[in-house]
């Protein structure tokens, strides 16, 4: 019984890590898309004008 419970816990942890990694990759892709789409405008908004 203990073997099955440990194997179930491993599967749950694996599923959680898989979902977290997928969300991380999707967030990076969204940021990359917006940065390439509005890159110059974002740099103008965030950047500091040095004299």
Protein Blocks (a to p, Z undefined) as FASTA:
>chain_A
ZZmmmmmmmmmmmmmmmmmmmmmmmmmmmmmmmmmmmmmmmmmmmpccdZZ
